[in-house]
């Protein structure tokens, strides 16, 4: 059974009753986190999310490939960063927990790796705390990445991550929910300025370069009533988000082209992705 009925039924969540009581859900509008959960085959979404997701699927028939291509990029990027010795990760706009989470990948490489998940959707907090209750090196907080000071000053963030040491900041598939008026580059810059030498940025973003213009417009329209918009940007705009970072090989590419492995089966032209190291 999934979280589909609007009849007042409480979804079958991983969160405890105590955590669930803290969460106030607005099921009148779809949210990116719950829609993303739907696309990844999860159960933690509502009818309103599925209706919106169906519109996205109609506009973009290869939506599931796009989502999984992005997910596999995230997993490879985290594995690469952990292999470079990074043992602290700040995952912004994390979405609902699913298979192959950041802490699982990082802690396979280094069991002491620390991970903070950040999302504005309160349902993520309920799920995350239940999932991570026995993991002392990982936590999840409800905060808005558009408020970097609020995120960086959050006691759970400051208590787990040491910003005097390298941190990997993950902006994977989140900036296409941020309007130009909200200054995406300024958001990155604020986090960048808090980082120590040896830190990294991992980022992916939907692009106008590749997808048919009609499909882009229809996808944006499908998010018109969601809690966040869907915004496609040209490659140059995505590349500007890496200002202050040196892109590691192979640079800014399609997600499936970024250090592919056997899991990189989905190949689309809808996104750009890359990893950058903080410039000395």
C-alpha positions as CSV (number, residue, x, y, z in Angstrom):
1,X,0.0,0.0,0.0
2,X,1.3,3.4,-0.8
3,X,0.6,6.9,0.4
4,X,-2.1,7.5,-2.2
5,X,-5.4,8.2,-0.6
6,X,-6.7,11.7,0.2
7,X,-9.3,10.3,2.6
8,X,-7.3,11.1,5.8
9,X,-5.6,7.7,5.9
10,X,-2.1,7.9,7.4
11,X,0.5,6.5,5.0
12,X,2.5,3.4,5.9
13,X,5.7,5.3,6.6
14,X,9.1,4.2,8.1
15,X,8.8,7.0,10.6
16,X,7.8,6.3,14.2
17,X,4.5,7.5,15.5
18,X,6.3,10.1,17.5
19,X,8.1,11.5,14.4
20,X,5.0,11.3,12.3
21,X,3.1,13.5,14.9
22,X,5.7,16.2,14.4
23,X,5.0,16.4,10.6
24,X,2.3,18.6,9.1
25,X,1.8,17.6,5.5
26,X,0.2,19.7,2.8
27,X,-1.3,17.2,0.4
28,X,-3.0,19.9,-1.7
29,X,0.1,20.4,-3.8
30,X,2.7,18.0,-5.2
31,X,6.2,18.3,-3.9
32,X,9.4,17.5,-5.7
33,X,10.6,15.1,-2.9
34,X,7.4,13.0,-3.1
35,X,7.4,13.1,-6.9
36,X,11.0,12.0,-7.0
37,X,10.1,9.2,-4.7
38,X,7.4,8.1,-7.1
39,X,9.8,8.1,-10.0
40,X,12.3,6.0,-8.1
41,X,9.7,3.4,-7.3
42,X,9.1,4.5,-3.7
43,X,5.8,4.4,-1.7
44,X,5.9,7.7,0.1
45,X,3.8,9.9,-2.2
46,X,0.1,11.0,-2.5
47,X,-2.4,11.0,-5.3
48,X,-1.6,14.7,-5.9
49,X,2.0,13.8,-6.5
50,X,1.1,11.0,-8.9
51,X,-1.2,13.2,-10.9
52,X,1.6,15.7,-11.4
53,X,4.1,12.9,-12.1
54,X,1.8,11.5,-14.8
55,X,1.9,15.0,-16.5
56,X,5.7,14.9,-16.4
57,X,5.7,11.4,-17.9
58,X,3.4,12.5,-20.7
59,X,5.7,15.4,-21.5
60,X,8.9,13.4,-21.0
61,X,8.4,9.7,-21.8
62,X,12.0,8.9,-20.6
63,X,11.4,10.5,-17.2
64,X,12.3,7.3,-15.3
65,X,15.6,7.0,-17.2
66,X,16.4,10.6,-16.4
67,X,15.8,10.1,-12.7
68,X,17.8,6.9,-12.5
69,X,20.6,8.3,-14.6
70,X,20.9,11.2,-12.1
71,X,20.7,8.8,-9.1
72,X,23.5,6.7,-10.5
73,X,25.6,9.8,-11.0
74,X,25.1,10.8,-7.4
75,X,26.2,7.3,-6.2
76,X,29.3,7.3,-8.4
77,X,30.2,10.9,-7.4
78,X,29.9,10.0,-3.7
79,X,32.0,6.9,-4.2
80,X,34.7,8.9,-6.0
81,X,34.7,11.6,-3.4
82,X,35.0,9.1,-0.5
83,X,37.9,7.5,-2.5
84,X,39.6,10.9,-2.6
85,X,39.6,10.9,1.2
86,X,36.5,13.1,1.8
87,X,34.7,11.9,4.9
88,X,32.1,14.7,5.3
89,X,29.1,15.2,3.1
90,X,26.4,17.8,3.0
91,X,23.5,16.7,0.8
92,X,21.2,19.6,0.0
93,X,17.7,18.9,-1.3
94,X,18.2,15.3,-0.5
95,X,14.6,14.0,-1.1
96,X,13.1,10.9,0.5
97,X,15.4,8.0,1.5
98,X,15.7,5.4,-1.2
99,X,18.2,2.7,-2.2
100,X,21.8,3.6,-2.5
101,X,21.7,6.6,-0.1
102,X,24.7,8.9,0.3
103,X,25.6,7.6,3.7
104,X,25.4,4.0,2.6
105,X,27.8,4.7,-0.3
106,X,30.2,6.8,1.7
107,X,30.3,4.5,4.7
108,X,31.1,1.5,2.5
109,X,34.4,3.3,1.7
110,X,34.8,4.8,5.2
111,X,32.6,3.6,8.0
112,X,33.4,6.9,9.9
113,X,32.1,9.2,7.1
114,X,29.7,11.8,8.3
115,X,26.6,12.8,6.3
116,X,24.0,15.5,6.8
117,X,20.9,15.4,4.7
118,X,19.0,18.7,4.2
119,X,15.5,19.1,2.8
120,X,12.7,21.6,3.1
121,X,10.0,19.0,3.0
122,X,9.1,17.9,6.6
123,X,8.3,14.4,5.5
124,X,12.0,13.8,4.7
125,X,12.8,14.6,8.4
126,X,10.4,12.0,9.6
127,X,11.6,9.3,7.3
128,X,15.2,10.2,7.7
129,X,15.3,10.2,11.5
130,X,13.6,6.8,11.5
131,X,16.0,5.4,9.0
132,X,19.1,6.8,10.7
133,X,18.2,6.3,14.3
134,X,21.1,3.9,14.9
135,X,23.7,5.7,12.7
136,X,25.6,8.2,14.9
137,X,27.5,9.6,11.9
138,X,24.4,10.6,9.9
139,X,21.5,13.0,10.5
140,X,18.8,14.8,8.6
141,X,17.5,18.3,9.1
142,X,14.6,20.4,7.8
143,X,16.1,23.6,6.3
144,X,16.0,25.6,3.2
145,X,19.1,25.5,1.0
146,X,18.1,29.0,-0.3
147,X,19.1,30.1,3.2
148,X,22.8,29.0,3.4
149,X,23.4,30.8,6.8
150,X,20.4,29.0,8.2
151,X,21.7,25.6,7.0
152,X,25.3,26.2,8.0
153,X,24.2,27.5,11.4
154,X,21.8,24.7,12.1
155,X,23.0,23.0,15.3
156,X,22.7,19.5,13.8
157,X,24.8,20.6,10.9
158,X,27.4,22.3,12.9
159,X,27.4,19.5,15.4
160,X,28.3,16.8,12.9
161,X,30.4,18.5,10.2
162,X,33.7,20.3,10.8
163,X,34.0,23.0,8.2
164,X,37.6,23.5,9.1
165,X,38.2,20.2,7.2
166,X,37.1,19.2,3.6
167,X,33.4,18.8,3.0
168,X,31.7,17.6,-0.2
169,X,28.6,19.7,-0.9
170,X,26.0,17.9,-3.0
171,X,23.6,19.9,-5.1
172,X,22.3,17.0,-7.2
173,X,19.1,17.7,-9.2
174,X,18.1,20.6,-7.0
175,X,18.9,23.9,-8.7
176,X,16.2,23.3,-11.4
177,X,13.8,24.0,-8.6
178,X,15.3,27.4,-7.8
179,X,14.3,30.5,-9.7
180,X,16.8,32.9,-11.2
181,X,15.5,35.6,-8.8
182,X,16.6,33.3,-5.9
183,X,20.2,33.6,-7.2
184,X,21.4,30.0,-7.7
185,X,25.0,31.2,-8.1
186,X,24.8,33.2,-4.9
187,X,23.6,30.1,-3.0
188,X,26.6,28.1,-4.2
189,X,28.9,31.0,-3.4
190,X,27.6,31.2,0.2
191,X,28.3,27.5,0.8
192,X,31.6,27.7,-1.1
193,X,32.9,30.5,1.1
194,X,32.3,28.3,4.2
195,X,34.4,25.4,2.8
196,X,38.0,24.5,3.7
197,X,40.7,23.7,1.1
198,X,40.2,20.2,-0.3
199,X,36.4,20.5,-0.4
200,X,34.3,19.5,-3.4
201,X,31.0,20.4,-5.1
202,X,28.9,17.8,-6.9
203,X,26.0,19.1,-9.0
204,X,23.6,18.0,-11.7
205,X,21.0,20.1,-13.5
206,X,18.3,19.8,-16.2
207,X,19.3,21.7,-19.4
208,X,17.7,23.3,-22.4
209,X,20.4,21.9,-24.6
210,X,19.3,18.4,-25.8
211,X,15.6,18.0,-25.0
212,X,13.0,19.2,-27.5
213,X,11.8,22.7,-26.7
214,X,8.2,21.5,-26.6
215,X,9.0,18.8,-24.1
216,X,10.8,21.3,-21.9
217,X,7.8,23.6,-21.9
218,X,5.4,20.8,-21.1
219,X,7.6,19.5,-18.2
220,X,7.8,23.0,-16.7
221,X,4.0,23.3,-17.0
222,X,3.6,20.0,-15.1
223,X,5.3,21.7,-12.1
224,X,3.3,24.9,-12.3
225,X,1.1,23.9,-9.3
226,X,3.9,22.2,-7.3
227,X,5.5,23.7,-4.3
228,X,8.6,24.4,-6.4
229,X,9.0,25.2,-10.1
230,X,10.9,23.2,-12.7
231,X,13.5,25.4,-14.6
232,X,15.8,24.2,-17.4
233,X,19.0,26.1,-18.0
234,X,21.6,26.2,-20.8
235,X,25.0,24.6,-20.2
236,X,26.7,27.9,-19.7
237,X,24.4,28.7,-16.7
238,X,25.1,25.3,-15.2
239,X,28.8,25.8,-15.7
240,X,28.7,29.1,-13.8
241,X,27.5,27.3,-10.7
242,X,31.0,25.8,-10.5
243,X,32.7,29.2,-10.2
244,X,35.5,28.9,-7.7
245,X,35.9,25.2,-8.3
246,X,38.0,23.3,-10.8
247,X,36.1,20.6,-12.6
248,X,37.6,17.1,-12.3
249,X,37.7,14.9,-15.3
250,X,35.7,14.3,-17.4
251,X,34.3,17.8,-16.7
252,X,30.7,18.9,-17.1
253,X,29.0,16.1,-19.1
254,X,25.8,14.1,-19.3
255,X,25.4,12.2,-16.0
256,X,25.9,8.8,-17.7
257,X,29.2,10.0,-19.1
258,X,30.6,10.9,-15.7
259,X,33.0,8.0,-14.8
260,X,30.4,5.4,-15.8
261,X,30.2,1.9,-14.4
262,X,28.0,-1.1,-15.0
263,X,25.0,0.6,-13.4
264,X,25.2,3.5,-15.9
265,X,22.7,2.0,-18.3
266,X,20.4,5.0,-18.7
267,X,21.6,7.5,-21.3
268,X,19.6,10.7,-22.0
269,X,20.3,14.2,-23.1
270,X,18.4,16.0,-20.4
271,X,21.0,16.8,-17.8
272,X,24.5,18.0,-17.2
273,X,26.5,16.9,-14.2
274,X,30.0,17.4,-12.8
275,X,32.2,17.4,-9.7
276,X,34.5,20.3,-8.9
277,X,37.3,20.7,-6.4
278,X,37.6,24.0,-4.5
279,X,40.1,26.2,-6.1
280,X,43.1,27.0,-3.9
